[in-house]
């Protein structure tokens, strides 16, 4: 039996990347969440070959100072939490400080950023973390641009399990759709192989929000949905609920957000199915885009690496409220 020993940083990062970065869509999700947490109001996503060849994300957020650029690529480096108690009320989409380290360990990554206090931007490049991160000057407006090239170039086993370009882009587009539905105040642009896929302006009025939902979920959904808005005892539920006559054969038009974070939750799914049980038959599925807001301290988002699962402190109350 071989002796126990510590893994070197490169191997540890690649193992961690296996949990955080499953495919190009995973990388896009983590990077877009970082941009939104940095106060970005306009996001541009450009990808090539389904995101395997290139992912480029530009934002107009606060930016990263020169002296923090290299640190941003380190594992467990984050500005969002500093002590254990911070996890009890996480309001940001990201908080573990793993995304950039994981992505940079399995790609050729370039991070360019600028902040208001600096006269010019700065850039750092790494290739699979085999090279020391070196910071160099680079022109850039306030905000950040991240380029991820040749994803999984140094982990051929993982690259072998990727699907076709069409399938990978479909997953990636779904990530952008979910985030665009979660943040109406942010503009999103998505391009694939130099072709424009989505151009979504920030939406503030109800009519503008309806147009965004129609663009992402289809105009027929909006035409066959009712708007709900309920606020009871610190729990607020609002959004669009499809009429029973607009049910679907699969659960492919169901979006549920908790405090702005898209989630998949058995408790939520059961409550919604219960609400429709007397009007849907034959295995049909309801359609909805719903938002639940509650005190962040009442929901634990630190349950799964993808942050898609949550745990409610009082699940029964939430279930009864939804039902």
MIBA-602751 format. One record per residue (C-alpha): residue number from 1; residue in three letters; x, z, y. Coordinates in steps of 0.02 Angstrom, whole numbers, plus 50000, padded with zeros to 5 digits. Each point is the difference from the previous one (the first is absolute). Example, Ala and Ser with C-alpha at 12.3 -4.5 7.8 and 13.67 -1.06 7.14 Angstrom:
<rs>
(r 1, 'ALA', (50615, 50390, 49775))
(r 2, 'SER', (50069, 49967, 50172))
</rs>
This chain:
<rs>
(r 1, 'UNK', (50000, 50000, 50000))
(r 2, 'UNK', (50066, 49954, 50172))
(r 3, 'UNK', (50035, 50139, 50126))
(r 4, 'UNK', (49880, 50035, 50144))
(r 5, 'UNK', (50062, 49935, 50166))
(r 6, 'UNK', (49934, 49958, 50172))
(r 7, 'UNK', (49945, 49822, 50032))
(r 8, 'UNK', (50093, 49907, 50136))
(r 9, 'UNK', (49901, 49963, 50158))
(r 10, 'UNK', (49982, 49814, 49963))
(r 11, 'UNK', (49920, 50029, 49828))
(r 12, 'UNK', (49893, 50143, 50065))
(r 13, 'UNK', (49933, 49889, 50139))
(r 14, 'UNK', (49960, 49859, 49879))
(r 15, 'UNK', (49906, 50120, 49886))
(r 16, 'UNK', (49902, 50066, 50149))
(r 17, 'UNK', (49964, 49822, 50053))
(r 18, 'UNK', (49913, 49974, 49833))
(r 19, 'UNK', (49865, 50122, 50055))
(r 20, 'UNK', (49987, 49949, 50182))
(r 21, 'UNK', (50032, 49812, 49991))
(r 22, 'UNK', (49912, 49919, 49853))
(r 23, 'UNK', (49983, 49827, 50079))
(r 24, 'UNK', (50011, 49915, 50172))
(r 25, 'UNK', (49829, 50070, 50047))
(r 26, 'UNK', (50067, 50177, 49975))
(r 27, 'UNK', (50143, 49969, 50121))
(r 28, 'UNK', (49882, 49925, 50129))
(r 29, 'UNK', (49884, 50150, 49986))
(r 30, 'UNK', (50141, 50125, 50030))
(r 31, 'UNK', (50074, 49903, 50145))
(r 32, 'UNK', (49834, 49970, 50087))
(r 33, 'UNK', (49955, 50184, 49984))
(r 34, 'UNK', (50166, 50044, 50081))
(r 35, 'UNK', (49962, 49881, 50144))
(r 36, 'UNK', (49826, 50073, 50025))
(r 37, 'UNK', (50070, 50176, 49997))
(r 38, 'UNK', (50124, 49943, 50135))
(r 39, 'UNK', (49856, 49958, 50117))
(r 40, 'UNK', (49999, 49812, 49975))
(r 41, 'UNK', (49850, 49907, 50072))
(r 42, 'UNK', (50053, 49825, 49945))
(r 43, 'UNK', (50069, 49959, 49829))
(r 44, 'UNK', (50065, 49833, 49938))
(r 45, 'UNK', (50032, 49975, 49815))
(r 46, 'UNK', (50091, 49843, 49943))
(r 47, 'UNK', (50034, 49972, 49815))
(r 48, 'UNK', (50072, 49862, 49892))
(r 49, 'UNK', (49975, 49970, 49814))
(r 50, 'UNK', (49871, 50138, 49985))
(r 51, 'UNK', (50119, 50123, 50083))
(r 52, 'UNK', (50138, 49985, 49870))
(r 53, 'UNK', (50111, 49887, 50105))
(r 54, 'UNK', (49960, 50076, 50170))
(r 55, 'UNK', (49897, 50136, 50082))
(r 56, 'UNK', (50018, 50014, 50189))
(r 57, 'UNK', (49899, 50128, 50097))
(r 58, 'UNK', (50004, 50014, 50189))
(r 59, 'UNK', (49919, 50140, 50098))
(r 60, 'UNK', (49987, 50062, 50179))
(r 61, 'UNK', (50014, 50184, 49955))
(r 62, 'UNK', (50114, 50133, 50072))
(r 63, 'UNK', (50153, 49931, 49912))
(r 64, 'UNK', (50147, 50091, 49920))
(r 65, 'UNK', (50148, 50061, 50105))
(r 66, 'UNK', (50173, 49932, 49961))
(r 67, 'UNK', (50064, 50165, 49930))
(r 68, 'UNK', (49854, 50013, 49878))
(r 69, 'UNK', (50003, 49822, 49930))
(r 70, 'UNK', (50118, 50033, 49855))
(r 71, 'UNK', (49917, 50168, 49965))
(r 72, 'UNK', (49831, 49912, 49986))
(r 73, 'UNK', (50063, 49914, 49842))
(r 74, 'UNK', (50042, 50166, 49915))
(r 75, 'UNK', (49887, 50081, 49872))
(r 76, 'UNK', (49888, 50140, 50062))
(r 77, 'UNK', (50039, 49959, 50181))
(r 78, 'UNK', (49842, 50011, 50105))
(r 79, 'UNK', (49940, 50051, 50172))
(r 80, 'UNK', (49824, 50041, 49938))
(r 81, 'UNK', (50022, 50168, 49915))
(r 82, 'UNK', (50134, 50133, 50009))
(r 83, 'UNK', (49934, 50146, 49898))
(r 84, 'UNK', (49886, 50034, 49851))
(r 85, 'UNK', (49853, 50053, 50109))
(r 86, 'UNK', (49996, 49826, 50079))
(r 87, 'UNK', (49934, 49929, 49836))
(r 88, 'UNK', (49840, 50100, 50020))
(r 89, 'UNK', (49940, 49894, 50145))
(r 90, 'UNK', (50087, 49831, 49986))
(r 91, 'UNK', (49925, 49882, 50128))
(r 92, 'UNK', (50125, 49857, 49980))
(r 93, 'UNK', (49988, 49865, 49866))
(r 94, 'UNK', (50178, 50030, 49941))
(r 95, 'UNK', (50094, 50163, 49988))
(r 96, 'UNK', (50120, 50004, 49851))
(r 97, 'UNK', (50143, 49902, 50078))
(r 98, 'UNK', (50025, 49895, 49844))
(r 99, 'UNK', (49939, 49826, 50047))
(r 100, 'UNK', (50149, 49925, 50092))
(r 101, 'UNK', (50127, 50076, 49880))
(r 102, 'UNK', (49905, 49935, 49850))
(r 103, 'UNK', (49972, 49825, 50071))
(r 104, 'UNK', (50180, 49983, 50061))
(r 105, 'UNK', (50065, 50047, 49827))
(r 106, 'UNK', (49917, 49847, 49920))
(r 107, 'UNK', (50015, 49869, 50138))
(r 108, 'UNK', (50105, 49930, 50140))
(r 109, 'UNK', (49929, 50093, 50148))
(r 110, 'UNK', (50026, 49980, 50187))
(r 111, 'UNK', (49929, 50129, 50120))
(r 112, 'UNK', (50002, 49959, 50186))
(r 113, 'UNK', (49924, 50115, 50130))
(r 114, 'UNK', (49998, 50054, 50181))
(r 115, 'UNK', (49928, 50146, 50099))
(r 116, 'UNK', (49956, 50013, 50184))
(r 117, 'UNK', (50150, 50112, 50036))
(r 118, 'UNK', (50125, 49868, 49940))
(r 119, 'UNK', (50060, 49847, 50095))
(r 120, 'UNK', (50006, 49892, 49842))
(r 121, 'UNK', (49950, 50000, 49819))
(r 122, 'UNK', (50106, 50045, 49849))
(r 123, 'UNK', (50004, 49937, 49822))
(r 124, 'UNK', (50052, 50063, 49828))
(r 125, 'UNK', (50018, 49896, 49841))
(r 126, 'UNK', (50015, 50053, 49819))
(r 127, 'UNK', (49999, 49907, 49834))
(r 128, 'UNK', (49934, 50103, 49857))
(r 129, 'UNK', (50089, 50149, 50079))
(r 130, 'UNK', (50164, 49932, 49929))
(r 131, 'UNK', (50072, 49992, 50175))
(r 132, 'UNK', (50020, 50132, 50135))
(r 133, 'UNK', (49867, 49988, 50134))
(r 134, 'UNK', (50082, 49936, 50159))
(r 135, 'UNK', (49910, 50004, 50167))
(r 136, 'UNK', (50029, 49855, 50119))
(r 137, 'UNK', (49921, 49943, 50165))
(r 138, 'UNK', (49858, 49874, 49988))
(r 139, 'UNK', (49876, 49940, 50134))
(r 140, 'UNK', (49826, 50068, 49966))
(r 141, 'UNK', (49850, 50058, 50104))
(r 142, 'UNK', (49934, 50176, 49981))
(r 143, 'UNK', (49938, 50014, 49822))
(r 144, 'UNK', (50067, 49959, 49828))
(r 145, 'UNK', (50027, 49848, 49889))
(r 146, 'UNK', (50037, 50020, 49815))
(r 147, 'UNK', (50055, 49856, 49889))
(r 148, 'UNK', (49997, 50023, 49812))
(r 149, 'UNK', (50081, 49855, 49908))
(r 150, 'UNK', (50016, 49965, 49813))
(r 151, 'UNK', (49898, 50149, 49940))
(r 152, 'UNK', (50062, 50067, 49832))
(r 153, 'UNK', (50153, 49884, 50005))
(r 154, 'UNK', (50104, 50138, 49918))
(r 155, 'UNK', (49867, 50059, 49876))
(r 156, 'UNK', (49962, 49843, 49898))
(r 157, 'UNK', (49894, 50096, 49874))
(r 158, 'UNK', (49878, 50049, 50137))
(r 159, 'UNK', (50001, 49827, 50078))
(r 160, 'UNK', (49957, 49926, 49830))
(r 161, 'UNK', (49836, 50096, 49999))
(r 162, 'UNK', (49939, 49927, 50165))
(r 163, 'UNK', (49853, 49881, 49988))
(r 164, 'UNK', (49980, 49828, 50077))
(r 165, 'UNK', (50026, 49973, 50186))
(r 166, 'UNK', (49811, 49982, 50021))
(r 167, 'UNK', (49964, 50164, 49912))
(r 168, 'UNK', (50135, 50097, 50093))
(r 169, 'UNK', (49938, 49935, 50167))
(r 170, 'UNK', (49821, 50045, 49953))
(r 171, 'UNK', (50055, 50182, 49975))
(r 172, 'UNK', (50097, 49995, 50163))
(r 173, 'UNK', (49854, 49929, 50097))
(r 174, 'UNK', (49888, 50136, 49930))
(r 175, 'UNK', (50119, 50132, 50070))
(r 176, 'UNK', (49990, 49920, 50173))
(r 177, 'UNK', (49810, 49991, 49987))
(r 178, 'UNK', (49986, 50185, 49958))
(r 179, 'UNK', (50110, 50052, 50145))
(r 180, 'UNK', (49910, 49882, 50119))
(r 181, 'UNK', (49835, 50081, 49948))
(r 182, 'UNK', (50073, 50173, 50024))
(r 183, 'UNK', (50066, 49970, 50177))
(r 184, 'UNK', (49888, 49897, 50112))
(r 185, 'UNK', (50109, 50046, 50150))
(r 186, 'UNK', (50148, 49904, 49929))
(r 187, 'UNK', (50021, 49811, 50002))
(r 188, 'UNK', (50060, 49917, 49839))
(r 189, 'UNK', (50078, 49829, 49970))
(r 190, 'UNK', (50039, 49941, 49824))
(r 191, 'UNK', (50095, 49840, 49957))
(r 192, 'UNK', (50050, 49934, 49829))
(r 193, 'UNK', (50126, 49860, 49982))
(r 194, 'UNK', (49981, 49961, 50187))
(r 195, 'UNK', (49810, 49986, 49981))
(r 196, 'UNK', (49885, 50112, 50101))
(r 197, 'UNK', (49886, 50104, 49887))
(r 198, 'UNK', (49928, 50134, 50116))
(r 199, 'UNK', (50005, 50026, 50188))
(r 200, 'UNK', (49904, 50156, 50044))
(r 201, 'UNK', (49991, 50066, 50177))
(r 202, 'UNK', (49974, 50185, 50035))
(r 203, 'UNK', (49815, 50044, 49991))
(r 204, 'UNK', (49915, 50135, 50101))
(r 205, 'UNK', (49816, 49951, 50021))
(r 206, 'UNK', (49878, 49997, 49855))
(r 207, 'UNK', (49986, 49811, 50012))
(r 208, 'UNK', (50190, 49982, 49990))
(r 209, 'UNK', (50007, 50116, 49849))
(r 210, 'UNK', (49860, 49901, 49917))
(r 211, 'UNK', (50101, 49841, 50026))
(r 212, 'UNK', (50156, 50077, 49922))
(r 213, 'UNK', (49903, 50062, 49848))
(r 214, 'UNK', (49919, 49828, 49984))
(r 215, 'UNK', (50171, 49916, 50007))
(r 216, 'UNK', (50068, 50113, 49863))
(r 217, 'UNK', (49848, 50029, 49890))
(r 218, 'UNK', (49900, 49844, 50033))
(r 219, 'UNK', (49860, 49966, 50125))
(r 220, 'UNK', (49867, 50021, 49866))
(r 221, 'UNK', (50050, 50182, 49976))
(r 222, 'UNK', (49969, 50038, 50183))
(r 223, 'UNK', (49836, 49905, 49995))
(r 224, 'UNK', (49944, 50105, 49850))
(r 225, 'UNK', (50066, 50170, 50052))
(r 226, 'UNK', (49934, 50146, 50101))
(r 227, 'UNK', (50105, 50112, 50112))
(r 228, 'UNK', (49996, 50185, 49962))
(r 229, 'UNK', (50064, 50145, 50106))
(r 230, 'UNK', (49975, 50178, 49939))
(r 231, 'UNK', (50085, 50158, 50065))
(r 232, 'UNK', (49964, 50166, 49913))
(r 233, 'UNK', (50099, 50163, 49997))
(r 234, 'UNK', (50169, 49925, 50041))
(r 235, 'UNK', (49977, 49850, 49885))
(r 236, 'UNK', (49974, 49829, 50080))
(r 237, 'UNK', (49953, 49844, 49901))
(r 238, 'UNK', (49979, 49830, 50080))
(r 239, 'UNK', (50020, 49817, 49960))
(r 240, 'UNK', (49910, 49855, 49917))
(r 241, 'UNK', (49897, 50013, 49841))
(r 242, 'UNK', (49940, 49843, 49911))
(r 243, 'UNK', (49817, 49982, 49956))
(r 244, 'UNK', (49956, 50013, 49815))
(r 245, 'UNK', (49959, 49815, 50004))
(r 246, 'UNK', (50182, 49965, 50045))
(r 247, 'UNK', (50075, 50084, 49846))
(r 248, 'UNK', (50142, 49919, 49904))
(r 249, 'UNK', (50052, 49975, 49820))
(r 250, 'UNK', (50164, 50092, 50032))
(r 251, 'UNK', (50055, 50143, 50113))
(r 252, 'UNK', (50105, 49884, 50109))
(r 253, 'UNK', (49918, 50037, 50167))
(r 254, 'UNK', (50015, 50188, 50010))
(r 255, 'UNK', (50111, 50079, 50132))
(r 256, 'UNK', (50001, 50187, 50029))
(r 257, 'UNK', (50112, 50085, 50129))
(r 258, 'UNK', (50035, 50185, 50023))
(r 259, 'UNK', (50072, 50042, 50171))
(r 260, 'UNK', (50056, 49819, 50016))
(r 261, 'UNK', (50083, 49991, 49829))
(r 262, 'UNK', (49929, 49883, 49868))
(r 263, 'UNK', (49971, 50095, 49838))
(r 264, 'UNK', (49937, 49981, 49823))
(r 265, 'UNK', (49912, 50158, 49946))
(r 266, 'UNK', (49889, 50036, 49849))
(r 267, 'UNK', (49898, 50128, 50098))
(r 268, 'UNK', (49965, 49876, 50139))
(r 269, 'UNK', (49962, 49859, 49878))
(r 270, 'UNK', (49878, 50109, 49903))
(r 271, 'UNK', (49910, 50056, 50159))
(r 272, 'UNK', (49976, 49821, 50058))
(r 273, 'UNK', (49940, 49942, 49829))
(r 274, 'UNK', (49876, 50144, 49997))
(r 275, 'UNK', (49933, 49948, 50169))
(r 276, 'UNK', (49964, 49825, 49932))
(r 277, 'UNK', (49944, 50048, 49825))
(r 278, 'UNK', (49814, 49967, 50028))
(r 279, 'UNK', (50023, 49830, 50082))
(r 280, 'UNK', (50142, 49917, 49902))
(r 281, 'UNK', (49985, 49944, 49820))
(r 282, 'UNK', (50088, 49895, 49870))
(r 283, 'UNK', (50175, 50060, 50040))
(r 284, 'UNK', (49994, 49940, 50180))
(r 285, 'UNK', (50116, 50079, 50128))
(r 286, 'UNK', (49961, 50054, 50180))
(r 287, 'UNK', (50097, 49934, 50149))
(r 288, 'UNK', (50062, 50110, 50142))
(r 289, 'UNK', (50131, 50033, 50133))
(r 290, 'UNK', (49988, 50187, 50032))
(r 291, 'UNK', (50100, 50127, 50099))
(r 292, 'UNK', (50002, 50187, 49969))
(r 293, 'UNK', (50078, 50114, 50130))
(r 294, 'UNK', (50033, 50184, 49972))
(r 295, 'UNK', (50128, 50134, 50041))
(r 296, 'UNK', (50168, 49939, 49929))
(r 297, 'UNK', (50030, 50175, 49932))
(r 298, 'UNK', (49851, 49976, 49883))
(r 299, 'UNK', (50075, 49852, 49908))
(r 300, 'UNK', (50167, 49985, 49907))
(r 301, 'UNK', (50079, 49827, 50013))
(r 302, 'UNK', (50161, 50051, 49912))
(r 303, 'UNK', (49930, 49965, 49826))
(r 304, 'UNK', (50075, 49832, 49948))
(r 305, 'UNK', (50150, 49895, 50058))
(r 306, 'UNK', (49886, 49860, 50060))
(r 307, 'UNK', (49894, 50125, 50101))
(r 308, 'UNK', (49843, 49911, 49937))
(r 309, 'UNK', (49934, 50158, 49920))
(r 310, 'UNK', (49947, 50157, 50091))
(r 311, 'UNK', (49937, 50171, 49951))
(r 312, 'UNK', (49861, 50083, 50100))
(r 313, 'UNK', (50007, 50187, 50022))
(r 314, 'UNK', (49811, 50009, 49978))
(r 315, 'UNK', (49957, 49849, 49896))
(r 316, 'UNK', (49822, 50053, 49964))
(r 317, 'UNK', (49957, 50010, 50186))
(r 318, 'UNK', (50074, 49828, 50031))
(r 319, 'UNK', (49908, 49927, 49850))
(r 320, 'UNK', (49833, 50073, 50054))
(r 321, 'UNK', (50028, 49939, 50179))
(r 322, 'UNK', (50034, 49822, 49942))
(r 323, 'UNK', (49856, 49999, 49877))
</rs>
